[in-house]
Amino acid sequence: MVGSRWGARLLTVLAVMVAAAAGATLPVRAESEPIVLAVVGPMSGDDAASGRAIRDAAKLYASQVNARGGINGRKVRIKTFDNQHDTSLARQRARQIATESNAVAAIGHYYSSNSIAAGDIYAEHGIPVVTGSATAPGVTRDNPWYYRVIADNSMKGRLTAQYLRSFMDVDTVHIAYEEDAYGRTLHSSLREMAPKVGIEVGKRWGIDSKHDDVRARVDTIAEKLADAGDDEAIFLGLLDKQSAMLVKALRDAGSGVKILGGDSVGLGTFPDEMAAMTESEDAAADYIEGIHATTYFIPDVGNRAARRFVDTFEKRYGRKPDALAATYYDATAIALEAYRRAEPSGDLPDRRAAVRESLARFDGPAEAFHGVTGTIRFDEQGNAVRSAPFGVYRQGKLISAAGQLTPVGNPEAVLNLQDQIKSGDIVRVGDQLLYETAVVYTGLDLNSITAIDQQTGTFQADFYIWFRHTAPLDYDKIVFPNAVDSVKLGEKPLMSGMTESGYYSAYRVVATFEHDFEFQAYPFDQQKLKIRIRHQDKPLEKLIFVADEIGMNPEKNPGSEGLAVNSGPRLGDSEWHLRDVLVYSNVRKTESTLGNPRTIAAASNQSLSFSRFNVQTEVARNSNSYLLKNMVPLTLFVLVGYCTMFIRPEGPPFAARVTVGVTALLTTVFYSQRSQSDLPDIGYLVAIDYIYYAVYLYFLYAIAMTVAEHVFIMRDRKERAMRMSAFSKRFMPVMILGIGGLALALYA
């Protein structure tokens, strides 16, 4: 009867627990519904390659968010929509996204014409959209629901005119443009700005690629420009395929005209289109050699996040990402970051509105989003407030051009601003002030890394370093900030001279560098040894270091991330093995005002920034040899300790059993102390400490059980002692497995 009452009570308690659990899980299930983003673009048809880049970039970022646990525990799901570069279909897809999907935001469209056609539908139904490619001003104008993460065509046309004047040394620019929203706005902006910087606008041709005989049109243009010299340029505001057709026609006609292309020429699809026409990548590389282009993203000047993006994208999809993939990776990222910051609730319209309001708050330097393409903040029209990099094709690759236009971050902090504008040190493009910035192509080949000393936090590197640039550079002002002793590039380089592309110098450096070792995972740790380089005096707006994509050929070492440095440096210490080498550029900021009265008085303090070139060598400790020397003896003691549990703890065997346990415990302490002596005074626990602590508990338990069994035997409670012994013989293997599992978890 008593058992029945307890059984009934137990069932009641279980029923209450089940009901509570069921009630608790219902809202969790609702909250765990995925966050849906709609990605819309040309997923099929002639522009399917661009659609694939957009889709793959969005899915890559979503998968990375999901791998980190999602956003507040909710996974992200990408739903794709195909508009086939058709304006009527773009409107259908926009209505479908707005009314039939549960997407909180949309990513797209690829073309400006499609974005403009669909924009009013998104605005009508209140769904925010972020584009990474549609540059016509009309996309965001008077539409508070549309945002773009790149500069618009009004700015790009003005930047193009200034670039032609500053870096291409031409007197006349001809314009060929697509008869759509993209091409017409680029044409009008460039046509308006060119005369203001002293460049004459020559011939102009509009091409409607959907209705015109494009072949006849490009042949006519090539014929008209066959005798053009290098004091003339043609700007291509065409789509990628039509741009490739015109370039080939110009080259075949023997024209000497310089070529500067818009966004489509800076995308990876442009050289692909040229290769399809010439049926050879080598021939295509010859045709596009020396062509300049505006673009959104160039890996050689990318920071560490950009390099990681390029590597991850290539590993997942088997091809390198182009600028389009990079901007749509950022478009997806900023949309999801807006969602995270907003923490929206309520029904779908409320959540969409919250995301739009969150996007609008990326409106200042402090609130800006830092993506792989750079820093993104929006103006009141939803346009990204940023410049655009210019690239040049060399050996079939788009690399940073030798000169760039860099925005003046805080004009209020610039000394003698008007004098610098008059002298040409600062140029005005519309409402934006820009520096003319020199680019230094920098390469580094590591020969060896030796003397990795974790006690002193240093390592020694032996490497070759070289510089290519068009403007003079004082090499003795190039510094290595993390070198132990000052490293000066001497007056006797290994090689130096002038080439057709400018100055060139190469040096060999052997020096010791500082490194902040991180030992939390010791002895399973990996260290990222960095060599950093910057100019001592010239700030970011005057000089940018970029990785020499041509000199450091990635194909030399396909297993390395970023760019190859030789076939991998030699490590002079058997304790370590090479995992990876990463080359990237970033910005080093100094928060000091340097006493500049303009900086102190400015509404926003202006830090002094320097371009920094970095080579990061990732090495991993050879933990197997450590485990062999330390863990194998310890494992033997653990097993011996277990075997002693089969010795009856009475009489002389008791002393032997205790002695073995104490000896094993002291031996563990000895090995633990020896392990600590290999490290500097770090003040925190490392991975191996947890294993030693687990073994301490194991031996302390064994000693305590031995003493307890002995006490019970002495008190003639042998049955109790036998039960304790039987339990220990079953429990201690569990402890051994636990210690082994802990070791494997740390090792993995």
N, C-alpha and C positions, 0 to 999 in steps of 0.2 A: 504493500500500500504506500509506504514511504517512497519506494522507488518510483511508483506511478506518479506521485505528486511532483517529485523532482523532474520526472520525464516531462510532465505537462508544463511545468515552469520553464524547462529548457526549450520546449517547442514554442512556447509563447515568446520567449526572448528572441529566439531565432526568427520567428515571424515578424516581430517588430524590427529587427535588424534588416531583414530582407526588404520590408516595406520602406524603411528609411533609405536604404541603398538605392532602391528603385526610384524613390522620389528625388534623391540627390542626383541620380544620373540623367534624369530627363532634361534639365536645363543644360547640363554639360554637353549632352548630345547636340542640342541646338547650337551651343556656342562653338562646338567643334566642326561645324559645317565649313567647308573650304572658302577661302577668299578668292573670288573669281575675277580675273582680268581678261578682257576681250582684246585679242590682237588681230588687227585687220590690215590686209595688204594684198599684193598680187601673189597669191599662193600658187597660181597656175598661169599658163600663157607665156608670152615673150619675156616677162619680167619676173618669172618664178624664182630665179636665183636671188633677186633682191628680197622677195617675200620669204624665201627660206632663211636668209640672214636675219631678218626681223624676227621671225618665229623662233629660230634657234637661240638667239640672244635672250629673248624674253624667257624661254623655257630654262635656259641655263641659270639665269638669276633666280627664277622661282625655285629651281631645284636646290640651289645653295641656301636659300631662305628655309626651305623645308628641312634640309639636312641639319640646320641649326635649331630645329624645333618649331619652325613656323613663326607666326606673329601672334603673340599671346596664346600660344598653343594651337593656333589654327593654321592649317596647311594652305598653300597657295596653289590654285589651279589655273592654267592658261587655256583659254578656249579660242581657237583660231577661226577667222572668217576670211573668205576669199572674195576680193572685189575685182580681180582680173584687170586692173588699171582701166576701169570703165566707170564713168561718173554716175550713170544711172544705177549701176549695180552697187556703187559705193553708197548711194542713198538708201538702197534696199537693205544693205548690210547694217548701216547705221540705225535704221528703224528696227531691224531685227535685234540688234544688240540692246537698244534702248527699251524695247517693249517685251521681248521674248526671253531675254537672258537675265540672270541675276548678277551680272558683272557690276562691280562698284566703280570701274573706270575702264576706259578703252585706250589702247596703244596703237597709234597709226594716224592717218594713212600715209602711204609712201609718197605719193605725188601731191603737190599743192592743189591741183585741179580737183582731185578726189576729196581732199580734206575740206576745201571750200564748199564743194557740193554737199558734203555730209554734215558740215558744221552746224547749220541751222537746225537740223534734226536733233543733234546732240544737245544744243542749247534749249530747244523746245521741251525735251524730255528730262533735262537736268542731269546729264551724265558727263563727268569730266573726261577730257581726252588729252593725251600727251603724245606729241609727234617727235620723231628724231630725224626727220628729213624734209618735211614740207616747209619750204623757206619763203614762200610768197607772203607778203605782209597781210594780205586779205584773210589768211588762215586764222589769225588771232584777232585781227582788228574788229572791235565792237562785238567780240564773242568771249565773254568771261569764262566760258567752259573749256576753251581750247588753250593749251600751253605747248611751247616747243623748247627743247633743251639746247638749241643751236641758234646762232645769229640768223636774222632774217635777210632777205635779199636786198633790202634797202641799205643795210649795213655792209653786206658783202660786196655790193656794187661799188660803194664808196671805198672800201678797203682795197678792192681790186685796182681802182684808179690810182690810189696812193702807192700800192705795191709796184705797179708799172713804172711810176715816177721814181720811187726810191731805189729799186733793186734791178729793174730790167732795162733801164737806160733806153727808152724808146720815145719817139716824138709823136707817133701816130698809132692809134688802135682801131682796128676794124672789128666788127661785132657780127657773129652769126648766132642766132638764138632760136629756140623753139617757140612756136606760136601758141603758147599756153601761159597759164598764170606764172609758172616758174620762169620761163624764158623771157617773157615780156617785162617782168619786174626787174630782173637782173639787167636787161638791156637798158631800161629807162634810168635806173639808178647809176649805171656806169656812164651812160651818155650824158647825164646831168653833171656828174662829178669830174669827169676827165678834163674838160676845159679849165676847171678851177685849179687843177694842179699843173697846168701847162701842157696837156696832151691833146692833140687834135683828134677828133673823132672822124675816121675815114668812112669806108663803105660799110653798109649794114644790110644784112640779109636775114629775113625771117623764114623759117621752114616749118611747115605743118607736116609732121612725120606721118600722120594718119591719112592725109589726102594728097600730099605733093609727091611728085616723082623725086625722091630724095637723091637718088644717084645722079640725076641730071642737075639738080641744084648744087650738090657738092662739087661736081665737075666744073660747073660754071664759076664757083667761088675759087677753086684751085687755079683755073685759067686766069682769072682776074688778078690773082696774087702771085702768079708764077715768077714775076720779076721783082717781087718785094724784097727789100734788104733787111738787115738786122736792126735797123732803126725803126722798124715797124713791127707791130704785134697784132695778132688776131685773138680775140676773146671768144671762147666757145661756151655759149649758154644753151647748149643742146643736150639731148639725152645721150646716154653712154654709147649706144650703137651708132647714132648719127655722128657723134664726135669722132669715133674711131674711123668712120668712113671718110670724114673730111680730113683728118690727119693723114690718112694713107694717100688721099688724092693730092694733098699739098706736098708731101714728101716725094711722091712719084713725079710731080711736076717740077721738082727741083727748087721749090720756093725757099727763100732764106728767111721768111717771116718767123718771128718768135711766137710761140703758142702758149697761151695761158687759158686754162679751162676752169669751168665752174665745178660745183659739187660732183656732178656725174663723172667728170674726168678724174676726180680724186678717189673714186670708189674702185673696189676690186673688180667690178664687172667691166670697167673700161679696158684694162689690159687683156681681159678674157675675150672681149669682143674683137680686139685687134688680133689676138692669136687665132681666133676663128677665121678671120679674113685672110691672114697670111699663112695659115696652116703650120705655123712654127712659133714656139715661144721665143726662140732666139731672134727670129726675124721681127716679131712683135716688139721685142725689147729695143731693137735698132730703130724702129719707127717712132717709138714714144720717148726715146732718149732725149733728155733735156727739156721736156715739156713741164711747165709749171701748172699747178692746180690749187685752187682753194679746196679745203676739205674740213672734216670735223675732228679727225683723230689721226695722229701719226705715232706709231709705237716707239720710234727711237727717242722721242722726247717725253715718253710716258713715265709716270712714277711707278713705284713698286706695285701698286694695285693694278695699274694698266698692264704691266708685264705679267702679272698673275692671271689677269683676264685673258690675255693673248694665249698664254700657255694652256690654261684650262679649256678654253674654247677649242684649240687645236687638238688637244687630247681627246675631247669628247666627240668632235665632229670630223676629225681627220683633215681639216683645212684651216688655214689661218683666217682670223676674222678681219674684215675690212672696216672702214670707218662707219658704214651703215650698221654693222653688228654692234659696234662700240656705242653708238648713240642710242640705239634701241635697248641695249643693256642698261644704259643710264636712264632712259625713259621709263623702263620697267621699275628700276630701282627707286627713282624719285616718287613714282606713283605709290609704290608700296611703303616707302618711308612716310609719305603724306598720310597714308592709312594708319600706319603705326602711331604717328604723332596725334592724329585726330581721335583715335580710339572710338570710332563711331558706334552708335547704337540706334535702336529704333528700326523702322521699316526701311526698305531699299532706297526710296527717294531721299530719306533723311541721311542715310549712310553715304550716298553719292554726294549730296550737298556738303557733308562734313569733309569729304576728301577734297572737293574743290576748294573749300575755304582753307584747308590745310596747305594745299598747293600754293595758294596766293600768299601764304606767310613765308615762303622762301624768297623774301624780298629785300634782303640786305646782306652785307658781308658776314655778320654774325649768324644769320639764319641760313646761309647758303648750304647747298648740298655738294659734297665732295665726291665726284664720280670718277670713272676711269678716263673720261675725256677732259676732266678739269673741274673747276668750281662752277656751279650752276645756281644762279639766282634770277628771279623773274622781275620784269618791270610791270607797270600797271596794265600793259596790254598782253601779258603772258609770254613775252619774248625773253629769251635768255640774254642777260647782260654780259656779253663776252665778245672777245675778238674771234678770229678764225685763223688757224694755222695755214701756212702755205707750204706746199710740198713740191718736189721736183723728182722726175723719174730718172733713176740711175740704174743701169743694168737690169731693167725690167721692174725695179722696186720703187715705190714712192717713199722718199725720205724727206726729212725736214729741209726746206730750202735754206740757203746760206744766210738769208736775212729774214727777219720776222718783224711784224708790227705788234708791239706789246702795249696793252692799255696802261695809262698812268693811273695807278690805284687810287691815290688821294691827291688831286691837284692842289688842295689847300696847303699841303705840306711841302710843296716843291719850292725851293728857293729860286728867285729870279725867273719865275715862270714865263713871263712875257719875253724876257731876253732869250730864253731857251727856245721859245716858239719862233722868234725872229731869226735866230741863228740856224734853225732847222733841226736842233737836237730833239725837239718835240714837235710833232706834226698834228694838225687838227683835221680830223675826218668827221664832218658833220658836227655833232655835239660831243664827240669823243676825242680825247687827247691820247696820242700814241708815241711811244719811243720806237726808233729804228734800232732793232736789236741784232747784234752779230751772233751767228751760230758757229760753235766750234765742234766739229766732228771729232769725237774722242774714242780711241780704242785702247784696249788693254789685253795683253796676253800673259797669263800667269805661268811662270816656269815651275815654281815650287812654293809650298807653304811648309815651313819647318818651325821647330822650337815652339810648339803650342804649349804655353806655360800657364796652367790654370792657377798656380799660386800667385803669380805676378799679374795675371790678366793680360798677357801679351802673346803675340805670335810674330814670326818673321816671314816676309813675303819677298820673292824675287820675281820681277815682272818687267815686260816691255810696255811702254806707254807711248802713244803717238797722237798728234793733233793735226787736223786739216782745217783750214779756214781761209776766208778771203780778205779779212782785215788784219792788220798787224797785231801781234799778241806778245806781250812781255812775259816770257816763260818763267823768269825768276820770281814773278808774282803769283805763280800757281802753287798752292799750298796743299798739304795733306793733313787735315785737322786732327786726325786720330793717330798720327805718327808719334812715337815716344820722343824721338829727337827730330829737330827740324830737317825736312828734306828739301833741298834746293835742286832744281833741274839745272845742271851745269851749262857752261857755255859751249861744251863740246858734245853735241848730240851724236847718237849713232849714225843718224842720217838726217839731212835737212835740205831744203831747197824750194824752188818755185816750180809748180806744175801748171798745167792748163786750167786747173780749178783753184789755184791760189797757193798759199803757203803750206809747207809740210815739215814737221820735225818729229823725230822718234828718239826716245831715251830708254836706258835701262836703269831700274831702281831696285836696290836691295835695302830694305829698311824693316824696323820693328814697329808694330802697330798695337794700339791698345784695344782691348775687347772686354765688354762686360759679360762675363760668363754667367749663365743661368744653370743652376745645379738641381733644380727641383726634381728632375727626372733621373738624376745620377744613380747608377752608371749606365742608364739607357738614354742618356741625353744626346741632343744634337746642338751644335753651336753654329751660329751664322757669323762668320768672320768677315768684317767689312773693311774695304779700303775706300776712303772718301777723298774726293778731290774738289777743290773750288778755287776761284780766283780771289786773291787777297783783297783787291780794291774794287773791282768792277761788279756792281750789283746786278741783279737779275734783268733789269730793264736794259742793260748795256751788253750783257753777254749771257748766252745759254750754252751749256754743255749738253750735247746729245750723243747717244751711243752711235758709233760708226757701224751702221748696218751693213755697209759694203765691205769694210775691212775685217770686221768680226763676223764672218759668214756663219749663220746658224747651221748650215748643212755640214760644217766640219765636225759638229758634235751633236747629232740629232737627239741624244739623250739629255742634253742640258736644257735648262729653262732659259728663256730669253735669248741671249746670244752666246755663242761658243767662245771660250778662251782657250786657245790651243786645242788639244784633245783632252783637256783636263789637267790641272796642275799636279805635280808630284808632291805627295805628302811625305815628309821626312820623319814621321813618327808612326810607328806601327800601332799605336793605341787608337788611331783614328782612320777612318776611310771616307772618301769623297762621296757626297750624295748629289750635289747640284751646284751650279754656278748661275747667278742671276746678275744681269747688268741693267741698271736703270738710272734715271735722273730724278731728282727731286729738288725741293726748295728749302734752303736753310734760312730761317728768320731770326733776326735779333730784335728783341723787344725794346731795346734802348732807343730813346729819342735822339741820342748823340748831342743833346743840348740844342737841337734845331728849334728856334723860336716858332717857326711855322708849324712844325710837328706838334709842339706843346700846345699851341693855340688851336690846332685843328679839332674839328668836332670828333673825329675818329683818329686815334693815334696811328701813325704810319710806321710800321716796323721796317727795318732794313733787310732786304731779302737777297740771297745769293743763290745762283744756280749751282747745284752740287751733283757731281758724277759719282756713282757708287758701283763697286763690284762686290757682290756678296757671295762668299764661298761657304756652302753648307756642308759641314762635316759631322759625322756620327761616330760616337765612341764605339770601339770594338768591345762590346759588353761580353761577348762570348769568352774572351780570354780572362776577363775579370771574374766571371762566374766560375770558370774552371778553377781559378786559383783560390777563390773564396767560398763559393757556394757548394762545391763538391765535398770538401772536408766537412762543412757544416751539415750537409745532408747525411753524411756518414754518421756523424754524432747524433743527429735526430733519430736515425734508424737504430743505432746502438741504444739510445735512450729508451726507445720503444721496446727493444728486446729485453731490457732489464726488468720490464714490468712482469716478465714471466718468472723472475727470481722471487722466491718466497721471502718476504721482508722480516725474517726473524733470525736471531743468532748472527754469525759472521756475514751471511749474505746480505743482511740489512745494511751493514756498514759499507759493503761493496756497492750496493745499489745506490745508496746516498752519495757515495764518493763519485760514482760515474755521473750522476746527475749534476752534482756541484761542479765537477771538472768540465762537463759539457757546457754548463752555464758560463763558467769563467772563460772557456775557449771562445764562446760566442761574443762575450764582452771584448775579448782581445781582438777578434776579427772586426768587430764594430769600431773599436778605437783606431785600428789600423786603417780602416776605410775612411774615417774622419780625418786622419792625418794626411791623406792624399789631397784634401781640399783646403782652401783658405778658410779663415774664420768668417762664415757666412751668416750664422745666426738663425738658420731655419732648417727644418727637416728635409731630407732628400728621400728619394724613392726607396733606396736600400735600407734606410732606417726603419721603415715600416716592416720590412721582412725580419730584420734583427729583433724588433720589439715583439713580433709574433713568436719568434723562436724563444725569446726570454720567457714569455708566458707559457710556452709549451714545456720548457724545462722546470719552471717554477711549479707548474701543475704536477709534473711527474714527481718532483721532490716532495711536494705537499701530500700527494696521494701515498707515497712510500712511507712517510712519517705517520700518516693517519692509519694506514693498514697495520703498521708496526704497533701503534698504540692499542688498536682494537685487539690484536693478537695477544699483547701483554695483559690485557684485561679479560682475556679468555672469551672474547666475542669474535671468534674466528669466522662464524657465518657472515657477520656484517663485513668483516674484512674481505671475505671471498666475493661478496656482492660488489664491494668497491673495486676490487681487482678486475672482476669481469666487466664492470662498466668502463673502467679506464682502458682496458684492452680494446673496447669497441669505440670509445670516444677519441682516443689519441690518434688513430688512423684518420678520423674525421678532421682533427686539427692539422695533421700532416697534409691532407688534401687541401685544406683551407690555405695553408702556407704556400703550397704549390700553386694554387689558383691565384693567390695574391701576386706571386712572382710572375706568373704568366701574364696577368693583367697589366702589370707594370712594364713587362718586357714588350708587350704588344703596343 
